[in-house]
Amino acid sequence: MRRMLAAAATSFVLSSAALAEGVRIDRSGSKPSAIGSAAHFVGHVVVDPFYEAKTSLGGHVSFAPGARTAWHTHPAGQVLIVTDGTGWIQEDGGARREIRSGDVVSIAAGVRHWHGATSSTAMRHIAITNLQDGKGVDWLEQVTDAQFGN
């Protein structure tokens, strides 16, 4: 829990400098949920945006069992805070690793990876994505069933 709060505080510090006004409140539920695009996800994924600023954006992402992102990179990095369930993350060329509720995952800029639920359990995480020149992600090809099940 302490790591989750530290990550949230770091995100706040990084994003607060980008606010046009001194204090902005983005009310829970004020932004519509979106179903994850089939071009970027496999399975049922729901994205609930929290905020968008000049230097970062954040949201809660829910993955049903078996759901996952496509391979992708972040030009300025990303932090995931797992809030519920168990999931997997894999860096290109590395082993698939388990992530659980309470874990904070830091992804360096330019690292090719994917993440999502396990084959049998749902997973939900907060994603704080840093922006570079207004861009937060470069989407690549889908993660195949063989890659997912490795």
Backbone torsions as a table, in degrees:
resi	resn	phi	psi	omega
1	MET	NA	-39.3	179.5
2	ARG	-61.4	-39.5	179.1
3	ARG	-66.9	-37.0	178.3
4	MET	-62.9	-43.9	179.8
5	LEU	-66.1	-39.3	178.5
6	ALA	-63.5	-42.2	178.8
7	ALA	-65.3	-41.4	178.9
8	ALA	-64.8	-41.2	178.8
9	ALA	-64.8	-41.7	177.3
10	THR	-61.0	-44.2	178.1
11	SER	-59.7	-42.3	179.7
12	PHE	-61.1	-46.4	-179.6
13	VAL	-60.5	-43.3	-178.7
14	LEU	-67.6	-37.4	-175.2
15	SER	-89.2	-24.6	-174.3
16	SER	-66.3	-29.4	178.6
17	ALA	-65.9	-21.0	-176.8
18	ALA	-88.6	-6.3	-177.9
19	LEU	-72.1	137.6	179.0
20	ALA	-73.4	-39.0	178.6
21	GLU	-100.1	166.5	-177.0
22	GLY	-65.3	-43.2	179.8
23	VAL	-137.1	128.5	176.7
24	ARG	-126.8	135.7	176.7
25	ILE	-113.8	120.0	172.6
26	ASP	-99.6	107.6	-175.8
27	ARG	-67.6	140.2	175.8
28	SER	-55.2	130.5	179.5
29	GLY	80.9	1.6	-178.3
30	SER	-76.4	-16.9	177.2
31	LYS	-111.5	136.6	-175.6
32	PRO	-68.7	143.6	172.9
33	SER	-68.5	153.9	178.3
34	ALA	-134.4	141.1	172.7
35	ILE	-76.9	133.6	179.8
36	GLY	-59.0	133.1	-178.8
37	SER	-63.4	136.7	177.4
38	ALA	-62.7	-18.5	176.8
39	ALA	-73.5	-23.2	-174.3
40	HIS	-118.8	-10.2	-176.4
41	PHE	-138.8	155.8	169.5
42	VAL	-115.4	133.9	179.5
43	GLY	87.0	-173.5	-176.0
44	HIS	-87.1	116.3	-179.5
45	VAL	-131.1	134.3	176.7
46	VAL	-120.5	130.7	179.7
47	VAL	-110.9	122.4	176.4
48	ASP	-112.0	99.4	-177.4
49	PRO	-66.1	141.4	175.1
50	PHE	-97.2	-54.9	-174.1
51	TYR	-157.9	164.0	171.7
52	GLU	-142.0	127.3	178.9
53	ALA	-127.1	-177.6	-178.4
54	LYS	-67.4	-29.9	-173.9
55	THR	-111.3	-9.9	-179.0
56	SER	-161.2	167.4	172.5
57	LEU	-143.7	157.9	-177.2
58	GLY	-147.0	154.6	177.8
59	GLY	-169.4	170.5	176.2
60	HIS	-101.9	128.6	-177.8
61	VAL	-120.3	126.4	-178.2
62	SER	-111.1	127.0	-179.8
63	PHE	-114.1	123.7	172.1
64	ALA	-71.5	161.6	177.0
65	PRO	-50.6	132.4	180.0
66	GLY	85.6	-10.6	-179.0
67	ALA	-81.7	148.2	-178.3
68	ARG	-161.4	166.1	175.0
69	THR	-79.5	166.9	164.8
70	ALA	-77.1	167.6	170.1
71	TRP	-58.2	141.7	178.9
72	HIS	-162.1	168.7	174.4
73	THR	-132.1	163.9	175.3
74	HIS	-123.6	120.7	-176.6
75	PRO	-63.2	-23.1	-179.9
76	ALA	-127.2	16.4	175.9
77	GLY	87.2	170.8	-177.6
78	GLN	-154.5	150.9	171.9
79	VAL	-121.9	132.2	174.1
80	LEU	-112.2	134.4	175.0
81	ILE	-118.2	108.1	-176.8
82	VAL	-74.6	121.5	-176.0
83	THR	-104.0	-25.3	-178.8
84	ASP	-150.6	144.4	170.1
85	GLY	79.4	-162.2	-178.2
86	THR	-134.0	138.4	180.0
87	GLY	-140.3	-173.5	177.3
88	TRP	-129.1	150.4	170.7
89	ILE	-137.3	144.4	179.0
90	GLN	-142.4	128.3	172.6
91	GLU	-88.2	142.3	-179.7
92	ASP	-54.5	126.9	179.7
93	GLY	86.6	-5.7	-178.7
94	GLY	-109.7	176.4	178.3
95	ALA	-78.4	148.2	172.9
96	ARG	-68.1	133.8	-177.3
97	ARG	-122.7	146.3	179.8
98	GLU	-82.7	139.8	172.4
99	ILE	-125.0	141.5	-174.4
100	ARG	-130.4	164.4	177.0
101	SER	-49.2	129.8	-178.2
102	GLY	97.4	-17.3	179.3
103	ASP	-73.2	144.0	172.8
104	VAL	-115.0	123.4	-175.3
105	VAL	-113.7	120.0	178.0
106	SER	-103.6	125.1	-177.5
107	ILE	-115.0	118.0	-177.5
108	ALA	-70.6	157.1	178.5
109	ALA	-56.8	135.5	173.7
110	GLY	80.6	-0.1	-178.4
111	VAL	-79.3	121.7	178.9
112	ARG	-77.5	124.3	-173.9
113	HIS	-159.2	172.8	169.2
114	TRP	-142.6	161.5	175.5
115	HIS	-153.4	158.7	179.2
116	GLY	173.1	-166.8	178.9
117	ALA	-72.9	168.2	169.7
118	THR	-80.3	177.5	-180.0
119	SER	-67.9	-22.2	-175.5
120	SER	-121.0	-7.1	-179.2
121	THR	-130.0	145.5	175.4
122	ALA	-76.6	162.0	177.5
123	MET	-148.5	143.1	177.4
124	ARG	-133.2	137.0	178.0
125	HIS	-140.7	155.2	167.9
126	ILE	-88.4	132.4	176.8
127	ALA	-113.9	124.4	173.4
128	ILE	-113.1	111.6	-174.0
129	THR	-112.3	122.0	176.8
130	ASN	-78.2	144.1	-178.7
131	LEU	-105.2	144.5	172.7
132	GLN	-126.3	118.2	-176.0
133	ASP	53.1	39.8	177.4
134	GLY	79.0	2.6	-175.9
135	LYS	-113.8	136.0	-178.5
136	GLY	-112.8	-20.0	-174.6
137	VAL	-150.7	145.8	170.5
138	ASP	-117.8	109.8	-178.4
139	TRP	-80.7	141.1	-179.9
140	LEU	-121.4	-153.4	-176.0
141	GLU	-75.8	162.2	178.4
142	GLN	-67.2	151.0	171.1
143	VAL	-79.1	122.5	-178.2
144	THR	-73.5	163.1	176.0
145	ASP	-60.3	-36.8	179.1
146	ALA	-65.1	-42.8	177.9
147	GLN	-65.7	-41.0	-178.9
148	PHE	-64.5	-39.8	-176.0
149	GLY	-88.6	3.4	-172.4
150	ASN	-50.4	NA	NA
